[in-house]
Amino acid sequence: MATRLRAAIHVDWLTTELVLTHVWQAVYSGNVTADGGSPTPYSPPGGPFATPPGPSVPPPPAFGSGGGRRSRGVLTAIGVVLAVVLSAAALIVALVRGGQSTAPSTPTAQSATPSTSSAGADTTADKALCEAIAPLIKQSTEQKNAFVALGHTGTPERDAGIPDFRSKTQDWVAQAQQVLDEHSIPPRYVTRTLQRYIDDMRLYVASIRPGPATDADTATWTDSLATLGGPFEVCNALGVSLW
């Protein structure tokens, strides 16, 4: 059997593609001679166009013939080339993947719950502030209730009570600010809301005038009621009453 092999191997070093093309051309014509000589053309019975009674492909060459040895040598060479190419392709893939940056490990989620020591420190500081400010909160509530009890805004009784309420509130702001400053570290919810309440009362008495209340006066008064909810929430939870 005479065989001609054309093999084209192309290795693309970026996509690692392996293309192997085999073209086999063979002419079968009876048995190959023992010395590897050229076979004679095969002519099937009944003429060139007659259908052969059996398989048209002749049996393979006899073992030990020269053609067989050449075929085995070619196949061995092809196997070696394929092994080398595949090994090189695998090495390239490994190098490319190794050069890629690996995804950073997911950081361990930290617990949002504060430590026992810090939570205990905040509780201690809050309770100390509540106990110190409680008498002043009760005083401010009493003064505000007394001022409202004079009558609606714009009435003579209410207007007459503005100077006294302003003087008392300004004194109260000075005392409350001093207490808060002594307990303001670390800054936290109760200190922020208490500071807003002190600021609202200072702003309110600085702007009120006889006559109907302005929109700014009403907004400041309403905000003071809302911000006082912060100290009430924290202090009541710690067993300190602000009423």
SEFI-65848 format. One record per residue (C-alpha): x, y, z; residue number from 1. Coordinates in Angstrom, 2 decimals, decimal comma, always signed. Last residue first. Layout:
<rs>
+---------+---------+---------+-----+
:      xx :      yy :      zz : num :
+---------+---------+---------+-----+
:       X :       Y :       Z : NUM :
...
+---------+---------+---------+-----+
</rs>
This chain:
<rs>
+---------+---------+---------+-----+
:      xx :      yy :      zz : num :
+---------+---------+---------+-----+
:  -41,57 :  +63,89 :  +83,81 : 243 :
:  -37,96 :  +63,02 :  +82,95 : 242 :
:  -37,92 :  +59,61 :  +84,61 : 241 :
:  -34,62 :  +57,71 :  +84,87 : 240 :
:  -35,01 :  +53,92 :  +84,70 : 239 :
:  -32,47 :  +53,37 :  +81,92 : 238 :
:  -35,18 :  +52,84 :  +79,29 : 237 :
:  -36,85 :  +56,05 :  +80,54 : 236 :
:  -33,62 :  +57,93 :  +79,98 : 235 :
:  -33,12 :  +56,76 :  +76,41 : 234 :
:  -36,67 :  +57,34 :  +75,13 : 233 :
:  -37,29 :  +60,59 :  +77,03 : 232 :
:  -33,93 :  +61,97 :  +75,94 : 231 :
:  -34,79 :  +61,33 :  +72,27 : 230 :
:  -38,44 :  +62,44 :  +72,51 : 229 :
:  -37,28 :  +65,95 :  +73,38 : 228 :
:  -36,44 :  +66,29 :  +69,68 : 227 :
:  -40,11 :  +66,09 :  +68,68 : 226 :
:  -41,44 :  +68,68 :  +71,15 : 225 :
:  -38,63 :  +71,07 :  +70,25 : 224 :
:  -39,46 :  +70,65 :  +66,56 : 223 :
:  -43,03 :  +71,81 :  +67,18 : 222 :
:  -41,87 :  +74,99 :  +68,94 : 221 :
:  -39,39 :  +75,76 :  +66,16 : 220 :
:  -42,01 :  +75,21 :  +63,44 : 219 :
:  -44,58 :  +77,39 :  +65,22 : 218 :
:  -42,09 :  +80,22 :  +65,72 : 217 :
:  -40,99 :  +80,02 :  +62,07 : 216 :
:  -44,61 :  +80,10 :  +60,85 : 215 :
:  -45,21 :  +83,24 :  +62,88 : 214 :
:  -47,28 :  +83,31 :  +66,05 : 213 :
:  -49,99 :  +85,94 :  +66,29 : 212 :
:  -49,12 :  +89,05 :  +68,32 : 211 :
:  -46,35 :  +89,89 :  +70,73 : 210 :
:  -42,92 :  +88,72 :  +69,54 : 209 :
:  -41,16 :  +85,36 :  +69,53 : 208 :
:  -37,71 :  +85,19 :  +67,88 : 207 :
:  -35,12 :  +84,76 :  +70,64 : 206 :
:  -37,51 :  +82,74 :  +72,82 : 205 :
:  -37,85 :  +80,15 :  +70,05 : 204 :
:  -34,21 :  +79,97 :  +69,01 : 203 :
:  -33,01 :  +79,17 :  +72,52 : 202 :
:  -35,73 :  +76,57 :  +72,98 : 201 :
:  -34,83 :  +74,93 :  +69,68 : 200 :
:  -31,10 :  +74,92 :  +70,52 : 199 :
:  -31,70 :  +73,13 :  +73,84 : 198 :
:  -33,90 :  +70,53 :  +72,10 : 197 :
:  -31,33 :  +69,99 :  +69,35 : 196 :
:  -28,60 :  +69,43 :  +71,94 : 195 :
:  -30,77 :  +66,85 :  +73,69 : 194 :
:  -31,27 :  +64,99 :  +70,40 : 193 :
:  -27,55 :  +64,85 :  +69,71 : 192 :
:  -26,56 :  +63,93 :  +73,27 : 191 :
:  -29,13 :  +61,10 :  +73,44 : 190 :
:  -28,04 :  +59,64 :  +70,11 : 189 :
:  -24,32 :  +59,62 :  +70,73 : 188 :
:  -21,21 :  +61,81 :  +70,99 : 187 :
:  -18,71 :  +60,19 :  +73,41 : 186 :
:  -18,31 :  +62,46 :  +75,26 : 185 :
:  -21,17 :  +64,97 :  +75,69 : 184 :
:  -21,55 :  +64,54 :  +79,47 : 183 :
:  -20,00 :  +67,78 :  +80,80 : 182 :
:  -21,16 :  +69,70 :  +77,74 : 181 :
:  -24,73 :  +68,53 :  +78,37 : 180 :
:  -24,73 :  +69,87 :  +81,91 : 179 :
:  -23,39 :  +73,26 :  +80,78 : 178 :
:  -25,91 :  +73,46 :  +77,97 : 177 :
:  -28,79 :  +72,76 :  +80,38 : 176 :
:  -27,71 :  +75,56 :  +82,72 : 175 :
:  -27,34 :  +78,18 :  +79,97 : 174 :
:  -30,57 :  +77,10 :  +78,25 : 173 :
:  -32,49 :  +77,38 :  +81,57 : 172 :
:  -31,38 :  +80,94 :  +82,09 : 171 :
:  -32,54 :  +81,80 :  +78,56 : 170 :
:  -35,84 :  +80,03 :  +79,21 : 169 :
:  -36,53 :  +82,00 :  +82,38 : 168 :
:  -35,88 :  +85,33 :  +80,68 : 167 :
:  -37,97 :  +84,48 :  +77,60 : 166 :
:  -40,90 :  +83,23 :  +79,69 : 165 :
:  -40,90 :  +86,44 :  +81,72 : 164 :
:  -40,75 :  +88,64 :  +78,63 : 163 :
:  -43,46 :  +86,65 :  +76,76 : 162 :
:  -46,10 :  +86,63 :  +79,54 : 161 :
:  -47,76 :  +89,85 :  +78,49 : 160 :
:  -48,23 :  +88,58 :  +74,94 : 159 :
:  -50,01 :  +85,51 :  +76,22 : 158 :
:  -52,36 :  +87,52 :  +78,41 : 157 :
:  -53,07 :  +90,06 :  +75,65 : 156 :
:  -53,98 :  +87,32 :  +73,14 : 155 :
:  -51,80 :  +86,90 :  +70,05 : 154 :
:  -50,90 :  +83,30 :  +70,75 : 153 :
:  -53,61 :  +81,48 :  +72,64 : 152 :
:  -53,85 :  +81,75 :  +76,40 : 151 :
:  -51,77 :  +82,01 :  +79,57 : 150 :
:  -51,77 :  +78,18 :  +79,86 : 149 :
:  -49,18 :  +78,00 :  +77,08 : 148 :
:  -46,67 :  +79,85 :  +79,28 : 147 :
:  -47,34 :  +77,64 :  +82,30 : 146 :
:  -46,92 :  +74,49 :  +80,23 : 145 :
:  -43,62 :  +75,79 :  +78,86 : 144 :
:  -42,28 :  +76,61 :  +82,30 : 143 :
:  -43,28 :  +73,20 :  +83,72 : 142 :
:  -41,65 :  +71,35 :  +80,82 : 141 :
:  -38,44 :  +73,35 :  +81,21 : 140 :
:  -38,24 :  +72,56 :  +84,92 : 139 :
:  -38,81 :  +68,81 :  +84,31 : 138 :
:  -36,02 :  +68,84 :  +81,73 : 137 :
:  -33,75 :  +70,70 :  +84,17 : 136 :
:  -34,33 :  +68,17 :  +86,96 : 135 :
:  -33,62 :  +65,24 :  +84,54 : 134 :
:  -30,37 :  +66,67 :  +83,13 : 133 :
:  -27,94 :  +65,18 :  +85,67 : 132 :
:  -29,67 :  +61,80 :  +86,01 : 131 :
:  -30,04 :  +61,46 :  +82,28 : 130 :
:  -26,41 :  +62,41 :  +81,65 : 129 :
:  -25,13 :  +59,80 :  +84,12 : 128 :
:  -27,46 :  +57,19 :  +82,62 : 127 :
:  -26,22 :  +57,89 :  +79,13 : 126 :
:  -22,56 :  +57,67 :  +80,17 : 125 :
:  -23,09 :  +54,32 :  +81,89 : 124 :
:  -25,01 :  +52,93 :  +78,94 : 123 :
:  -22,34 :  +54,10 :  +76,54 : 122 :
:  -19,60 :  +52,42 :  +78,61 : 121 :
:  -21,57 :  +49,18 :  +78,80 : 120 :
:  -22,01 :  +49,11 :  +75,06 : 119 :
:  -18,29 :  +49,76 :  +74,61 : 118 :
:  -17,36 :  +46,89 :  +77,00 : 117 :
:  -19,86 :  +44,44 :  +75,56 : 116 :
:  -18,63 :  +44,96 :  +72,05 : 115 :
:  -20,86 :  +46,67 :  +69,56 : 114 :
:  -23,14 :  +44,49 :  +67,44 : 113 :
:  -22,50 :  +45,02 :  +63,76 : 112 :
:  -20,38 :  +41,88 :  +63,64 : 111 :
:  -17,74 :  +42,04 :  +61,02 : 110 :
:  -18,27 :  +40,17 :  +57,82 : 109 :
:  -15,20 :  +38,28 :  +56,81 : 108 :
:  -13,74 :  +39,75 :  +53,73 : 107 :
:  -14,46 :  +37,84 :  +50,56 : 106 :
:  -11,23 :  +36,65 :  +49,08 : 105 :
:   -9,94 :  +38,68 :  +46,24 : 104 :
:  -10,54 :  +37,16 :  +42,83 : 103 :
:   -7,38 :  +35,75 :  +41,32 : 102 :
:   -5,35 :  +37,88 :  +39,01 : 101 :
:   -4,66 :  +36,20 :  +35,70 : 100 :
:   -1,07 :  +35,20 :  +35,14 :  99 :
:   -1,71 :  +31,61 :  +36,25 :  98 :
:   -4,49 :  +31,24 :  +33,72 :  97 :
:   -2,21 :  +32,32 :  +30,89 :  96 :
:   +0,65 :  +30,12 :  +32,10 :  95 :
:   -1,58 :  +27,07 :  +32,46 :  94 :
:   -3,08 :  +27,61 :  +29,03 :  93 :
:   +0,39 :  +27,93 :  +27,50 :  92 :
:   +1,58 :  +24,73 :  +29,19 :  91 :
:   -1,46 :  +22,81 :  +27,94 :  90 :
:   -0,79 :  +24,01 :  +24,40 :  89 :
:   +2,87 :  +22,97 :  +24,63 :  88 :
:   +1,89 :  +19,49 :  +25,86 :  87 :
:   -0,67 :  +19,18 :  +23,07 :  86 :
:   +1,94 :  +20,13 :  +20,46 :  85 :
:   +4,53 :  +17,69 :  +21,82 :  84 :
:   +2,04 :  +14,81 :  +22,02 :  83 :
:   +0,77 :  +15,54 :  +18,50 :  82 :
:   +4,31 :  +15,53 :  +17,10 :  81 :
:   +5,10 :  +12,21 :  +18,81 :  80 :
:   +1,87 :  +10,63 :  +17,53 :  79 :
:   +2,56 :  +11,85 :  +13,99 :  78 :
:   +6,05 :  +10,32 :  +14,06 :  77 :
:   +4,62 :   +7,00 :  +15,24 :  76 :
:   +2,04 :   +7,08 :  +12,45 :  75 :
:   +4,76 :   +7,70 :   +9,87 :  74 :
:   +6,88 :   +4,83 :  +11,19 :  73 :
:   +3,90 :   +2,48 :  +11,22 :  72 :
:   +3,09 :   +3,35 :   +7,64 :  71 :
:   +6,72 :   +2,81 :   +6,54 :  70 :
:   +6,83 :   -0,58 :   +8,20 :  69 :
:   +3,58 :   -1,61 :   +6,55 :  68 :
:   +4,83 :   -0,63 :   +3,10 :  67 :
:   +8,00 :   -2,73 :   +3,57 :  66 :
:   +6,03 :   -5,89 :   +4,26 :  65 :
:   +6,28 :   -7,53 :   +7,70 :  64 :
:   +2,62 :   -8,24 :   +8,07 :  63 :
:   +0,86 :   -8,58 :   +4,74 :  62 :
:   -0,74 :   -5,50 :   +3,30 :  61 :
:   -4,35 :   -4,74 :   +4,23 :  60 :
:   -7,12 :   -6,61 :   +2,39 :  59 :
:   -8,50 :   -5,08 :   -0,80 :  58 :
:  -11,21 :   -2,41 :   -0,72 :  57 :
:  -14,01 :   -3,13 :   -3,21 :  56 :
:  -15,89 :   -5,28 :   -0,74 :  55 :
:  -17,53 :   -8,24 :   -2,48 :  54 :
:  -19,13 :   -9,14 :   -5,77 :  53 :
:  -17,65 :   -6,15 :   -7,55 :  52 :
:  -20,15 :   -3,92 :   -9,37 :  51 :
:  -19,29 :   -3,70 :  -13,06 :  50 :
:  -18,10 :   -0,41 :  -14,51 :  49 :
:  -14,46 :   -1,32 :  -15,16 :  48 :
:  -15,30 :   -4,69 :  -16,57 :  47 :
:  -17,04 :   -7,82 :  -15,29 :  46 :
:  -14,53 :   -8,73 :  -12,64 :  45 :
:  -12,84 :   -5,81 :  -10,87 :  44 :
:   -9,65 :   -4,39 :  -12,32 :  43 :
:   -7,01 :   -3,51 :   -9,77 :  42 :
:   -3,96 :   -1,70 :  -11,03 :  41 :
:   -0,66 :   -3,49 :  -10,47 :  40 :
:   +1,18 :   -2,89 :   -7,26 :  39 :
:   +4,47 :   -0,99 :   -7,04 :  38 :
:   +7,18 :   -2,84 :   -5,20 :  37 :
:   +7,50 :   -2,96 :   -1,41 :  36 :
:   +9,89 :   -5,96 :   -1,37 :  35 :
:   +7,12 :   -8,33 :   -0,30 :  34 :
:   +4,91 :   -7,29 :   -3,14 :  33 :
:   +1,74 :   -5,38 :   -2,32 :  32 :
:   -1,40 :   -7,47 :   -2,70 :  31 :
:   -4,16 :   -6,33 :   -5,03 :  30 :
:   -4,44 :   -2,84 :   -6,35 :  29 :
:   -5,43 :   -0,26 :   -3,75 :  28 :
:   -4,59 :   +3,30 :   -4,51 :  27 :
:   -4,34 :   +5,52 :   -1,52 :  26 :
:   -4,58 :   +9,18 :   -0,89 :  25 :
:   -4,83 :  +10,33 :   +2,68 :  24 :
:   -5,08 :  +13,92 :   +3,50 :  23 :
:   -4,85 :  +14,70 :   +7,13 :  22 :
:   -5,40 :  +18,10 :   +8,57 :  21 :
:   -4,68 :  +18,90 :  +12,18 :  20 :
:   -5,70 :  +22,20 :  +13,57 :  19 :
:   -4,91 :  +22,93 :  +17,14 :  18 :
:   -6,20 :  +26,12 :  +18,65 :  17 :
:   -4,52 :  +27,64 :  +21,66 :  16 :
:   -6,46 :  +30,94 :  +21,50 :  15 :
:   -3,48 :  +33,23 :  +21,88 :  14 :
:   -0,60 :  +30,92 :  +20,89 :  13 :
:   -2,41 :  +29,75 :  +17,72 :  12 :
:   -0,82 :  +26,43 :  +16,95 :  11 :
:   -1,06 :  +25,30 :  +13,31 :  10 :
:   -0,35 :  +21,74 :  +12,28 :   9 :
:   -0,51 :  +20,82 :   +8,63 :   8 :
:   -0,17 :  +17,15 :   +7,78 :   7 :
:   +0,13 :  +15,78 :   +4,23 :   6 :
:   +0,55 :  +12,11 :   +4,07 :   5 :
:   +1,14 :   +9,96 :   +0,94 :   4 :
:   +0,51 :   +6,26 :   +1,20 :   3 :
:   +1,45 :   +3,33 :   -1,02 :   2 :
:   +0,00 :   +0,00 :   +0,00 :   1 :
+---------+---------+---------+-----+
</rs>
